[in-house]
């Protein structure tokens, strides 16, 4: 059983309808993805300015944008 299925089973046993439980799980996953992406962006911002560090920053930001595209931000210029 997947983690999502286990959580869904728990929430439905607690009285939530399946659609409501799925909505709740999706909201929690979106919040977690947003927080993770923000942490990655903050970390990328803390790196230096050497060419290697800039390349690393670019990769980190691209990964954060894949995790949480709703909050994709343009890098400072």
mmCIF file of the N, C-alpha and C atoms, coordinates in Angstrom:
data_MODEL
# 
_entry.id   MODEL 
# 
loop_
_atom_site.group_PDB 
_atom_site.id 
_atom_site.type_symbol 
_atom_site.label_atom_id 
_atom_site.label_alt_id 
_atom_site.label_comp_id 
_atom_site.label_asym_id 
_atom_site.label_entity_id 
_atom_site.label_seq_id 
_atom_site.pdbx_PDB_ins_code 
_atom_site.Cartn_x 
_atom_site.Cartn_y 
_atom_site.Cartn_z 
_atom_site.occupancy 
_atom_site.B_iso_or_equiv 
_atom_site.pdbx_formal_charge 
_atom_site.auth_seq_id 
_atom_site.auth_comp_id 
_atom_site.auth_asym_id 
_atom_site.auth_atom_id 
_atom_site.pdbx_PDB_model_num 
ATOM 1   N N  . UNK A 1 1  ? 0.848   -1.171 0.000   1.00 0.00 ? 1  UNK A N  1 
ATOM 2   C CA . UNK A 1 1  ? 0.000   0.000  0.000   1.00 0.00 ? 1  UNK A CA 1 
ATOM 3   C C  . UNK A 1 1  ? 0.901   1.244  0.000   1.00 0.00 ? 1  UNK A C  1 
ATOM 4   N N  . UNK A 1 2  ? 0.584   2.175  -0.875  1.00 0.00 ? 2  UNK A N  1 
ATOM 5   C CA . UNK A 1 2  ? 1.374   3.409  -0.942  1.00 0.00 ? 2  UNK A CA 1 
ATOM 6   C C  . UNK A 1 2  ? 1.076   4.289  0.271   1.00 0.00 ? 2  UNK A C  1 
ATOM 7   N N  . UNK A 1 3  ? 1.950   5.254  0.496   1.00 0.00 ? 3  UNK A N  1 
ATOM 8   C CA . UNK A 1 3  ? 1.743   6.186  1.609   1.00 0.00 ? 3  UNK A CA 1 
ATOM 9   C C  . UNK A 1 3  ? 0.449   6.966  1.411   1.00 0.00 ? 3  UNK A C  1 
ATOM 10  N N  . UNK A 1 4  ? 0.202   7.393  0.176   1.00 0.00 ? 4  UNK A N  1 
ATOM 11  C CA . UNK A 1 4  ? -1.024  8.146  -0.103  1.00 0.00 ? 4  UNK A CA 1 
ATOM 12  C C  . UNK A 1 4  ? -2.258  7.291  0.181   1.00 0.00 ? 4  UNK A C  1 
ATOM 13  N N  . UNK A 1 5  ? -2.225  6.044  -0.242  1.00 0.00 ? 5  UNK A N  1 
ATOM 14  C CA . UNK A 1 5  ? -3.367  5.157  -0.002  1.00 0.00 ? 5  UNK A CA 1 
ATOM 15  C C  . UNK A 1 5  ? -3.588  4.944  1.493   1.00 0.00 ? 5  UNK A C  1 
ATOM 16  N N  . UNK A 1 6  ? -2.511  4.828  2.238   1.00 0.00 ? 6  UNK A N  1 
ATOM 17  C CA . UNK A 1 6  ? -2.635  4.645  3.684   1.00 0.00 ? 6  UNK A CA 1 
ATOM 18  C C  . UNK A 1 6  ? -3.240  5.890  4.344   1.00 0.00 ? 6  UNK A C  1 
ATOM 19  N N  . UNK A 1 7  ? -2.796  7.056  3.921   1.00 0.00 ? 7  UNK A N  1 
ATOM 20  C CA . UNK A 1 7  ? -3.349  8.297  4.478   1.00 0.00 ? 7  UNK A CA 1 
ATOM 21  C C  . UNK A 1 7  ? -4.814  8.444  4.066   1.00 0.00 ? 7  UNK A C  1 
ATOM 22  N N  . UNK A 1 8  ? -5.110  8.129  2.824   1.00 0.00 ? 8  UNK A N  1 
ATOM 23  C CA . UNK A 1 8  ? -6.493  8.190  2.347   1.00 0.00 ? 8  UNK A CA 1 
ATOM 24  C C  . UNK A 1 8  ? -7.382  7.257  3.166   1.00 0.00 ? 8  UNK A C  1 
ATOM 25  N N  . UNK A 1 9  ? -6.926  6.053  3.411   1.00 0.00 ? 9  UNK A N  1 
ATOM 26  C CA . UNK A 1 9  ? -7.696  5.098  4.220   1.00 0.00 ? 9  UNK A CA 1 
ATOM 27  C C  . UNK A 1 9  ? -7.913  5.640  5.624   1.00 0.00 ? 9  UNK A C  1 
ATOM 28  N N  . UNK A 1 10 ? -6.882  6.211  6.206   1.00 0.00 ? 10 UNK A N  1 
ATOM 29  C CA . UNK A 1 10 ? -7.004  6.778  7.552   1.00 0.00 ? 10 UNK A CA 1 
ATOM 30  C C  . UNK A 1 10 ? -8.026  7.909  7.577   1.00 0.00 ? 10 UNK A C  1 
ATOM 31  N N  . UNK A 1 11 ? -7.953  8.814  6.611   1.00 0.00 ? 11 UNK A N  1 
ATOM 32  C CA . UNK A 1 11 ? -8.868  9.954  6.586   1.00 0.00 ? 11 UNK A CA 1 
ATOM 33  C C  . UNK A 1 11 ? -10.311 9.527  6.334   1.00 0.00 ? 11 UNK A C  1 
ATOM 34  N N  . UNK A 1 12 ? -10.501 8.537  5.472   1.00 0.00 ? 12 UNK A N  1 
ATOM 35  C CA . UNK A 1 12 ? -11.872 8.076  5.231   1.00 0.00 ? 12 UNK A CA 1 
ATOM 36  C C  . UNK A 1 12 ? -12.420 7.325  6.442   1.00 0.00 ? 12 UNK A C  1 
ATOM 37  N N  . UNK A 1 13 ? -11.560 6.595  7.148   1.00 0.00 ? 13 UNK A N  1 
ATOM 38  C CA . UNK A 1 13 ? -12.004 5.933  8.376   1.00 0.00 ? 13 UNK A CA 1 
ATOM 39  C C  . UNK A 1 13 ? -12.331 6.958  9.462   1.00 0.00 ? 13 UNK A C  1 
ATOM 40  N N  . UNK A 1 14 ? -11.690 8.113  9.394   1.00 0.00 ? 14 UNK A N  1 
ATOM 41  C CA . UNK A 1 14 ? -11.954 9.175  10.365  1.00 0.00 ? 14 UNK A CA 1 
ATOM 42  C C  . UNK A 1 14 ? -13.221 9.955  10.017  1.00 0.00 ? 14 UNK A C  1 
ATOM 43  N N  . UNK A 1 15 ? -13.827 9.640  8.862   1.00 0.00 ? 15 UNK A N  1 
ATOM 44  C CA . UNK A 1 15 ? -15.103 10.240 8.535   1.00 0.00 ? 15 UNK A CA 1 
ATOM 45  C C  . UNK A 1 15 ? -15.128 11.163 7.335   1.00 0.00 ? 15 UNK A C  1 
ATOM 46  N N  . UNK A 1 16 ? -14.003 11.411 6.714   1.00 0.00 ? 16 UNK A N  1 
ATOM 47  C CA . UNK A 1 16 ? -14.004 12.267 5.532   1.00 0.00 ? 16 UNK A CA 1 
ATOM 48  C C  . UNK A 1 16 ? -14.459 11.471 4.313   1.00 0.00 ? 16 UNK A C  1 
ATOM 49  N N  . UNK A 1 17 ? -15.158 12.129 3.412   1.00 0.00 ? 17 UNK A N  1 
ATOM 50  C CA . UNK A 1 17 ? -15.499 11.474 2.153   1.00 0.00 ? 17 UNK A CA 1 
ATOM 51  C C  . UNK A 1 17 ? -14.215 11.303 1.350   1.00 0.00 ? 17 UNK A C  1 
ATOM 52  N N  . UNK A 1 18 ? -14.208 10.364 0.422   1.00 0.00 ? 18 UNK A N  1 
ATOM 53  C CA . UNK A 1 18 ? -13.011 10.136 -0.384  1.00 0.00 ? 18 UNK A CA 1 
ATOM 54  C C  . UNK A 1 18 ? -12.601 11.387 -1.158  1.00 0.00 ? 18 UNK A C  1 
ATOM 55  N N  . UNK A 1 19 ? -13.542 12.094 -1.824  1.00 0.00 ? 19 UNK A N  1 
ATOM 56  C CA . UNK A 1 19 ? -13.118 13.320 -2.525  1.00 0.00 ? 19 UNK A CA 1 
ATOM 57  C C  . UNK A 1 19 ? -12.543 14.378 -1.580  1.00 0.00 ? 19 UNK A C  1 
ATOM 58  N N  . UNK A 1 20 ? -13.158 14.537 -0.420  1.00 0.00 ? 20 UNK A N  1 
ATOM 59  C CA . UNK A 1 20 ? -12.660 15.525 0.538   1.00 0.00 ? 20 UNK A CA 1 
ATOM 60  C C  . UNK A 1 20 ? -11.287 15.111 1.072   1.00 0.00 ? 20 UNK A C  1 
ATOM 61  N N  . UNK A 1 21 ? -11.107 13.834 1.341   1.00 0.00 ? 21 UNK A N  1 
ATOM 62  C CA . UNK A 1 21 ? -9.823  13.335 1.826   1.00 0.00 ? 21 UNK A CA 1 
ATOM 63  C C  . UNK A 1 21 ? -8.736  13.539 0.770   1.00 0.00 ? 21 UNK A C  1 
ATOM 64  N N  . UNK A 1 22 ? -9.065  13.263 -0.498  1.00 0.00 ? 22 UNK A N  1 
ATOM 65  C CA . UNK A 1 22 ? -8.094  13.489 -1.577  1.00 0.00 ? 22 UNK A CA 1 
ATOM 66  C C  . UNK A 1 22 ? -7.738  14.971 -1.697  1.00 0.00 ? 22 UNK A C  1 
ATOM 67  N N  . UNK A 1 23 ? -8.749  15.832 -1.580  1.00 0.00 ? 23 UNK A N  1 
ATOM 68  C CA . UNK A 1 23 ? -8.476  17.276 -1.612  1.00 0.00 ? 23 UNK A CA 1 
ATOM 69  C C  . UNK A 1 23 ? -7.547  17.683 -0.475  1.00 0.00 ? 23 UNK A C  1 
ATOM 70  N N  . UNK A 1 24 ? -7.774  17.124 0.699   1.00 0.00 ? 24 UNK A N  1 
ATOM 71  C CA . UNK A 1 24 ? -6.937  17.430 1.865   1.00 0.00 ? 24 UNK A CA 1 
ATOM 72  C C  . UNK A 1 24 ? -5.491  16.966 1.631   1.00 0.00 ? 24 UNK A C  1 
ATOM 73  N N  . UNK A 1 25 ? -5.332  15.767 1.109   1.00 0.00 ? 25 UNK A N  1 
ATOM 74  C CA . UNK A 1 25 ? -3.993  15.246 0.815   1.00 0.00 ? 25 UNK A CA 1 
ATOM 75  C C  . UNK A 1 25 ? -3.300  16.132 -0.220  1.00 0.00 ? 25 UNK A C  1 
ATOM 76  N N  . UNK A 1 26 ? -4.017  16.504 -1.273  1.00 0.00 ? 26 UNK A N  1 
ATOM 77  C CA . UNK A 1 26 ? -3.433  17.356 -2.311  1.00 0.00 ? 26 UNK A CA 1 
ATOM 78  C C  . UNK A 1 26 ? -2.992  18.697 -1.757  1.00 0.00 ? 26 UNK A C  1 
ATOM 79  N N  . UNK A 1 27 ? -3.802  19.285 -0.876  1.00 0.00 ? 27 UNK A N  1 
ATOM 80  C CA . UNK A 1 27 ? -3.447  20.561 -0.266  1.00 0.00 ? 27 UNK A CA 1 
ATOM 81  C C  . UNK A 1 27 ? -2.173  20.428 0.577   1.00 0.00 ? 27 UNK A C  1 
ATOM 82  N N  . UNK A 1 28 ? -2.091  19.368 1.350   1.00 0.00 ? 28 UNK A N  1 
ATOM 83  C CA . UNK A 1 28 ? -0.894  19.145 2.173   1.00 0.00 ? 28 UNK A CA 1 
ATOM 84  C C  . UNK A 1 28 ? 0.352   18.965 1.303   1.00 0.00 ? 28 UNK A C  1 
ATOM 85  N N  . UNK A 1 29 ? 0.206   18.225 0.209   1.00 0.00 ? 29 UNK A N  1 
ATOM 86  C CA . UNK A 1 29 ? 1.343   18.018 -0.695  1.00 0.00 ? 29 UNK A CA 1 
ATOM 87  C C  . UNK A 1 29 ? 1.769   19.325 -1.360  1.00 0.00 ? 29 UNK A C  1 
ATOM 88  N N  . UNK A 1 30 ? 0.805   20.155 -1.746  1.00 0.00 ? 30 UNK A N  1 
ATOM 89  C CA . UNK A 1 30 ? 1.121   21.450 -2.347  1.00 0.00 ? 30 UNK A CA 1 
ATOM 90  C C  . UNK A 1 30 ? 1.839   22.355 -1.352  1.00 0.00 ? 30 UNK A C  1 
ATOM 91  N N  . UNK A 1 31 ? 1.368   22.362 -0.109  1.00 0.00 ? 31 UNK A N  1 
ATOM 92  C CA . UNK A 1 31 ? 2.022   23.175 0.917   1.00 0.00 ? 31 UNK A CA 1 
ATOM 93  C C  . UNK A 1 31 ? 3.451   22.701 1.159   1.00 0.00 ? 31 UNK A C  1 
ATOM 94  N N  . UNK A 1 32 ? 3.633   21.391 1.206   1.00 0.00 ? 32 UNK A N  1 
ATOM 95  C CA . UNK A 1 32 ? 4.976   20.835 1.415   1.00 0.00 ? 32 UNK A CA 1 
ATOM 96  C C  . UNK A 1 32 ? 5.886   21.166 0.232   1.00 0.00 ? 32 UNK A C  1 
ATOM 97  N N  . UNK A 1 33 ? 5.370   21.035 -0.978  1.00 0.00 ? 33 UNK A N  1 
ATOM 98  C CA . UNK A 1 33 ? 6.162   21.347 -2.172  1.00 0.00 ? 33 UNK A CA 1 
ATOM 99  C C  . UNK A 1 33 ? 6.559   22.818 -2.178  1.00 0.00 ? 33 UNK A C  1 
ATOM 100 N N  . UNK A 1 34 ? 5.635   23.683 -1.812  1.00 0.00 ? 34 UNK A N  1 
ATOM 101 C CA . UNK A 1 34 ? 5.928   25.116 -1.772  1.00 0.00 ? 34 UNK A CA 1 
ATOM 102 C C  . UNK A 1 34 ? 7.037   25.408 -0.752  1.00 0.00 ? 34 UNK A C  1 
ATOM 103 N N  . UNK A 1 35 ? 6.920   24.837 0.431   1.00 0.00 ? 35 UNK A N  1 
ATOM 104 C CA . UNK A 1 35 ? 7.929   25.059 1.476   1.00 0.00 ? 35 UNK A CA 1 
ATOM 105 C C  . UNK A 1 35 ? 9.297   24.527 1.043   1.00 0.00 ? 35 UNK A C  1 
ATOM 106 N N  . UNK A 1 36 ? 9.318   23.349 0.452   1.00 0.00 ? 36 UNK A N  1 
ATOM 107 C CA . UNK A 1 36 ? 10.578  22.765 -0.029  1.00 0.00 ? 36 UNK A CA 1 
ATOM 108 C C  . UNK A 1 36 ? 11.211  23.644 -1.092  1.00 0.00 ? 36 UNK A C  1 
ATOM 109 N N  . UNK A 1 37 ? 10.402  24.110 -2.042  1.00 0.00 ? 37 UNK A N  1 
ATOM 110 C CA . UNK A 1 37 ? 10.930  24.966 -3.107  1.00 0.00 ? 37 UNK A CA 1 
ATOM 111 C C  . UNK A 1 37 ? 11.464  26.285 -2.535  1.00 0.00 ? 37 UNK A C  1 
ATOM 112 N N  . UNK A 1 38 ? 10.754  26.860 -1.579  1.00 0.00 ? 38 UNK A N  1 
ATOM 113 C CA . UNK A 1 38 ? 11.228  28.102 -0.967  1.00 0.00 ? 38 UNK A CA 1 
ATOM 114 C C  . UNK A 1 38 ? 12.554  27.881 -0.238  1.00 0.00 ? 38 UNK A C  1 
ATOM 115 N N  . UNK A 1 39 ? 12.696  26.760 0.450   1.00 0.00 ? 39 UNK A N  1 
ATOM 116 C CA . UNK A 1 39 ? 13.959  26.448 1.125   1.00 0.00 ? 39 UNK A CA 1 
ATOM 117 C C  . UNK A 1 39 ? 15.085  26.332 0.106   1.00 0.00 ? 39 UNK A C  1 
ATOM 118 N N  . UNK A 1 40 ? 14.813  25.676 -1.013  1.00 0.00 ? 40 UNK A N  1 
ATOM 119 C CA . UNK A 1 40 ? 15.836  25.520 -2.044  1.00 0.00 ? 40 UNK A CA 1 
ATOM 120 C C  . UNK A 1 40 ? 16.212  26.872 -2.658  1.00 0.00 ? 40 UNK A C  1 
ATOM 121 N N  . UNK A 1 41 ? 15.221  27.717 -2.896  1.00 0.00 ? 41 UNK A N  1 
ATOM 122 C CA . UNK A 1 41 ? 15.508  29.050 -3.451  1.00 0.00 ? 41 UNK A CA 1 
ATOM 123 C C  . UNK A 1 41 ? 16.334  29.880 -2.470  1.00 0.00 ? 41 UNK A C  1 
ATOM 124 N N  . UNK A 1 42 ? 15.978  29.803 -1.178  1.00 0.00 ? 42 UNK A N  1 
ATOM 125 C CA . UNK A 1 42 ? 16.745  30.539 -0.173  1.00 0.00 ? 42 UNK A CA 1 
ATOM 126 C C  . UNK A 1 42 ? 18.187  30.046 -0.127  1.00 0.00 ? 42 UNK A C  1 
ATOM 127 N N  . UNK A 1 43 ? 18.360  28.735 -0.207  1.00 0.00 ? 43 UNK A N  1 
ATOM 128 C CA . UNK A 1 43 ? 19.706  28.175 -0.191  1.00 0.00 ? 43 UNK A CA 1 
ATOM 129 C C  . UNK A 1 43 ? 20.468  28.634 -1.421  1.00 0.00 ? 43 UNK A C  1 
ATOM 130 N N  . UNK A 1 44 ? 19.810  28.617 -2.581  1.00 0.00 ? 44 UNK A N  1 
ATOM 131 C CA . UNK A 1 44 ? 20.471  29.043 -3.816  1.00 0.00 ? 44 UNK A CA 1 
ATOM 132 C C  . UNK A 1 44 ? 20.901  30.504 -3.709  1.00 0.00 ? 44 UNK A C  1 
ATOM 133 N N  . UNK A 1 45 ? 20.066  31.329 -3.070  1.00 0.00 ? 45 UNK A N  1 
ATOM 134 C CA . UNK A 1 45 ? 20.403  32.744 -2.909  1.00 0.00 ? 45 UNK A CA 1 
ATOM 135 C C  . UNK A 1 45 ? 21.614  32.954 -2.006  1.00 0.00 ? 45 UNK A C  1 
ATOM 136 N N  . UNK A 1 46 ? 21.902  31.980 -1.152  1.00 0.00 ? 46 UNK A N  1 
ATOM 137 C CA . UNK A 1 46 ? 23.010  32.135 -0.210  1.00 0.00 ? 46 UNK A CA 1 
ATOM 138 C C  . UNK A 1 46 ? 24.357  31.733 -0.806  1.00 0.00 ? 46 UNK A C  1 
ATOM 139 N N  . UNK A 1 47 ? 24.342  31.143 -1.995  1.00 0.00 ? 47 UNK A N  1 
ATOM 140 C CA . UNK A 1 47 ? 25.598  30.725 -2.619  1.00 0.00 ? 47 UNK A CA 1 
ATOM 141 C C  . UNK A 1 47 ? 26.347  31.930 -3.162  1.00 0.00 ? 47 UNK A C  1 
ATOM 142 N N  . UNK A 1 48 ? 27.583  31.753 -3.426  1.00 0.00 ? 48 UNK A N  1 
ATOM 143 C CA . UNK A 1 48 ? 28.449  32.833 -3.897  1.00 0.00 ? 48 UNK A CA 1 
ATOM 144 C C  . UNK A 1 48 ? 28.234  33.184 -5.355  1.00 0.00 ? 48 UNK A C  1 
ATOM 145 N N  . UNK A 1 49 ? 29.190  33.922 -5.895  1.00 0.00 ? 49 UNK A N  1 
ATOM 146 C CA . UNK A 1 49 ? 29.044  34.447 -7.247  1.00 0.00 ? 49 UNK A CA 1 
ATOM 147 C C  . UNK A 1 49 ? 30.095  33.943 -8.228  1.00 0.00 ? 49 UNK A C  1 
ATOM 148 N N  . UNK A 1 50 ? 30.853  32.926 -7.835  1.00 0.00 ? 50 UNK A N  1 
ATOM 149 C CA . UNK A 1 50 ? 31.808  32.369 -8.789  1.00 0.00 ? 50 UNK A CA 1 
ATOM 150 C C  . UNK A 1 50 ? 31.027  31.660 -9.898  1.00 0.00 ? 50 UNK A C  1 
ATOM 151 N N  . UNK A 1 51 ? 31.635  31.455 -11.051 1.00 0.00 ? 51 UNK A N  1 
ATOM 152 C CA . UNK A 1 51 ? 30.912  30.762 -12.129 1.00 0.00 ? 51 UNK A CA 1 
ATOM 153 C C  . UNK A 1 51 ? 30.366  29.393 -11.701 1.00 0.00 ? 51 UNK A C  1 
ATOM 154 N N  . UNK A 1 52 ? 31.125  28.656 -10.918 1.00 0.00 ? 52 UNK A N  1 
ATOM 155 C CA . UNK A 1 52 ? 30.658  27.346 -10.465 1.00 0.00 ? 52 UNK A CA 1 
ATOM 156 C C  . UNK A 1 52 ? 29.456  27.501 -9.542  1.00 0.00 ? 52 UNK A C  1 
ATOM 157 N N  . UNK A 1 53 ? 29.530  28.458 -8.619  1.00 0.00 ? 53 UNK A N  1 
ATOM 158 C CA . UNK A 1 53 ? 28.414  28.678 -7.701  1.00 0.00 ? 53 UNK A CA 1 
ATOM 159 C C  . UNK A 1 53 ? 27.181  29.186 -8.448  1.00 0.00 ? 53 UNK A C  1 
ATOM 160 N N  . UNK A 1 54 ? 27.372  29.982 -9.465  1.00 0.00 ? 54 UNK A N  1 
ATOM 161 C CA . UNK A 1 54 ? 26.239  30.457 -10.257 1.00 0.00 ? 54 UNK A CA 1 
ATOM 162 C C  . UNK A 1 54 ? 25.596  29.306 -11.023 1.00 0.00 ? 54 UNK A C  1 
ATOM 163 N N  . UNK A 1 55 ? 26.404  28.392 -11.513 1.00 0.00 ? 55 UNK A N  1 
ATOM 164 C CA . UNK A 1 55 ? 25.868  27.216 -12.212 1.00 0.00 ? 55 UNK A CA 1 
ATOM 165 C C  . UNK A 1 55 ? 25.050  26.354 -11.252 1.00 0.00 ? 55 UNK A C  1 
ATOM 166 N N  . UNK A 1 56 ? 25.576  26.171 -10.048 1.00 0.00 ? 56 UNK A N  1 
ATOM 167 C CA . UNK A 1 56 ? 24.861  25.395 -9.034  1.00 0.00 ? 56 UNK A CA 1 
ATOM 168 C C  . UNK A 1 56 ? 23.549  26.089 -8.684  1.00 0.00 ? 56 UNK A C  1 
ATOM 169 N N  . UNK A 1 57 ? 23.597  27.402 -8.513  1.00 0.00 ? 57 UNK A N  1 
ATOM 170 C CA . UNK A 1 57 ? 22.399  28.174 -8.200  1.00 0.00 ? 57 UNK A CA 1 
ATOM 171 C C  . UNK A 1 57 ? 21.345  27.987 -9.289  1.00 0.00 ? 57 UNK A C  1 
ATOM 172 N N  . UNK A 1 58 ? 21.764  27.992 -10.525 1.00 0.00 ? 58 UNK A N  1 
ATOM 173 C CA . UNK A 1 58 ? 20.839  27.821 -11.643 1.00 0.00 ? 58 UNK A CA 1 
ATOM 174 C C  . UNK A 1 58 ? 20.153  26.457 -11.583 1.00 0.00 ? 58 UNK A C  1 
ATOM 175 N N  . UNK A 1 59 ? 20.910  25.418 -11.306 1.00 0.00 ? 59 UNK A N  1 
ATOM 176 C CA . UNK A 1 59 ? 20.350  24.066 -11.225 1.00 0.00 ? 59 UNK A CA 1 
ATOM 177 C C  . UNK A 1 59 ? 19.368  23.972 -10.055 1.00 0.00 ? 59 UNK A C  1 
ATOM 178 N N  . UNK A 1 60 ? 19.736  24.553 -8.921  1.00 0.00 ? 60 UNK A N  1 
ATOM 179 C CA . UNK A 1 60 ? 18.866  24.518 -7.743  1.00 0.00 ? 60 UNK A CA 1 
ATOM 180 C C  . UNK A 1 60 ? 17.553  25.246 -8.039  1.00 0.00 ? 60 UNK A C  1 
ATOM 181 N N  . UNK A 1 61 ? 17.652  26.402 -8.669  1.00 0.00 ? 61 UNK A N  1 
ATOM 182 C CA . UNK A 1 61 ? 16.438  27.165 -8.999  1.00 0.00 ? 61 UNK A CA 1 
ATOM 183 C C  . UNK A 1 61 ? 15.559  26.402 -9.997  1.00 0.00 ? 61 UNK A C  1 
ATOM 184 N N  . UNK A 1 62 ? 16.177  25.756 -10.970 1.00 0.00 ? 62 UNK A N  1 
ATOM 185 C CA . UNK A 1 62 ? 15.391  24.963 -11.929 1.00 0.00 ? 62 UNK A CA 1 
ATOM 186 C C  . UNK A 1 62 ? 14.668  23.822 -11.223 1.00 0.00 ? 62 UNK A C  1 
ATOM 187 N N  . UNK A 1 63 ? 15.338  23.180 -10.283 1.00 0.00 ? 63 UNK A N  1 
ATOM 188 C CA . UNK A 1 63 ? 14.700  22.106 -9.519  1.00 0.00 ? 63 UNK A CA 1 
ATOM 189 C C  . UNK A 1 63 ? 13.550  22.664 -8.675  1.00 0.00 ? 63 UNK A C  1 
ATOM 190 N N  . UNK A 1 64 ? 13.762  23.800 -8.037  1.00 0.00 ? 64 UNK A N  1 
ATOM 191 C CA . UNK A 1 64 ? 12.702  24.424 -7.239  1.00 0.00 ? 64 UNK A CA 1 
ATOM 192 C C  . UNK A 1 64 ? 11.509  24.782 -8.113  1.00 0.00 ? 64 UNK A C  1 
ATOM 193 N N  . UNK A 1 65 ? 11.763  25.257 -9.327  1.00 0.00 ? 65 UNK A N  1 
ATOM 194 C CA . UNK A 1 65 ? 10.675  25.605 -10.238 1.00 0.00 ? 65 UNK A CA 1 
ATOM 195 C C  . UNK A 1 65 ? 9.898   24.365 -10.690 1.00 0.00 ? 65 UNK A C  1 
ATOM 196 N N  . UNK A 1 66 ? 10.568  23.226 -10.794 1.00 0.00 ? 66 UNK A N  1 
ATOM 197 C CA . UNK A 1 66 ? 9.869   21.979 -11.124 1.00 0.00 ? 66 UNK A CA 1 
ATOM 198 C C  . UNK A 1 66 ? 9.009   21.515 -9.950  1.00 0.00 ? 66 UNK A C  1 
ATOM 199 N N  . UNK A 1 67 ? 9.525   21.696 -8.733  1.00 0.00 ? 67 UNK A N  1 
ATOM 200 C CA . UNK A 1 67 ? 8.807   21.278 -7.532  1.00 0.00 ? 67 UNK A CA 1 
ATOM 201 C C  . UNK A 1 67 ? 7.571   22.146 -7.318  1.00 0.00 ? 67 UNK A C  1 
ATOM 202 N N  . UNK A 1 68 ? 7.731   23.447 -7.509  1.00 0.00 ? 68 UNK A N  1 
ATOM 203 C CA . UNK A 1 68 ? 6.656   24.388 -7.192  1.00 0.00 ? 68 UNK A CA 1 
ATOM 204 C C  . UNK A 1 68 ? 6.571   25.472 -8.262  1.00 0.00 ? 68 UNK A C  1 
ATOM 205 N N  . UNK A 1 69 ? 6.031   25.134 -9.431  1.00 0.00 ? 69 UNK A N  1 
ATOM 206 C CA . UNK A 1 69 ? 5.994   26.107 -10.527 1.00 0.00 ? 69 UNK A CA 1 
ATOM 207 C C  . UNK A 1 69 ? 5.076   27.293 -10.259 1.00 0.00 ? 69 UNK A C  1 
ATOM 208 N N  . UNK A 1 70 ? 4.138   27.163 -9.345  1.00 0.00 ? 70 UNK A N  1 
ATOM 209 C CA . UNK A 1 70 ? 3.207   28.257 -9.075  1.00 0.00 ? 70 UNK A CA 1 
ATOM 210 C C  . UNK A 1 70 ? 3.910   29.472 -8.482  1.00 0.00 ? 70 UNK A C  1 
ATOM 211 N N  . UNK A 1 71 ? 5.063   29.257 -7.869  1.00 0.00 ? 71 UNK A N  1 
ATOM 212 C CA . UNK A 1 71 ? 5.784   30.374 -7.256  1.00 0.00 ? 71 UNK A CA 1 
ATOM 213 C C  . UNK A 1 71 ? 7.103   30.631 -7.963  1.00 0.00 ? 71 UNK A C  1 
ATOM 214 N N  . UNK A 1 72 ? 7.190   30.219 -9.212  1.00 0.00 ? 72 UNK A N  1 
ATOM 215 C CA . UNK A 1 72 ? 8.407   30.449 -9.981  1.00 0.00 ? 72 UNK A CA 1 
ATOM 216 C C  . UNK A 1 72 ? 8.725   31.932 -10.008 1.00 0.00 ? 72 UNK A C  1 
ATOM 217 N N  . UNK A 1 73 ? 9.945   32.244 -9.662  1.00 0.00 ? 73 UNK A N  1 
ATOM 218 C CA . UNK A 1 73 ? 10.375  33.636 -9.619  1.00 0.00 ? 73 UNK A CA 1 
ATOM 219 C C  . UNK A 1 73 ? 11.543  33.808 -10.570 1.00 0.00 ? 73 UNK A C  1 
ATOM 220 N N  . UNK A 1 74 ? 11.594  34.952 -11.205 1.00 0.00 ? 74 UNK A N  1 
ATOM 221 C CA . UNK A 1 74 ? 12.738  35.253 -12.046 1.00 0.00 ? 74 UNK A CA 1 
ATOM 222 C C  . UNK A 1 74 ? 13.944  35.533 -11.151 1.00 0.00 ? 74 UNK A C  1 
ATOM 223 N N  . UNK A 1 75 ? 15.120  35.021 -11.507 1.00 0.00 ? 75 UNK A N  1 
ATOM 224 C CA . UNK A 1 75 ? 16.306  35.324 -10.703 1.00 0.00 ? 75 UNK A CA 1 
ATOM 225 C C  . UNK A 1 75 ? 16.638  36.805 -10.798 1.00 0.00 ? 75 UNK A C  1 
ATOM 226 N N  . UNK A 1 76 ? 17.195  37.345 -9.728  1.00 0.00 ? 76 UNK A N  1 
ATOM 227 C CA . UNK A 1 76 ? 17.581  38.762 -9.773  1.00 0.00 ? 76 UNK A CA 1 
ATOM 228 C C  . UNK A 1 76 ? 18.609  39.016 -10.866 1.00 0.00 ? 76 UNK A C  1 
ATOM 229 N N  . UNK A 1 77 ? 18.525  40.158 -11.498 1.00 0.00 ? 77 UNK A N  1 
ATOM 230 C CA . UNK A 1 77 ? 19.451  40.488 -12.584 1.00 0.00 ? 77 UNK A CA 1 
ATOM 231 C C  . UNK A 1 77 ? 20.420  41.543 -12.146 1.00 0.00 ? 77 UNK A C  1 
# 
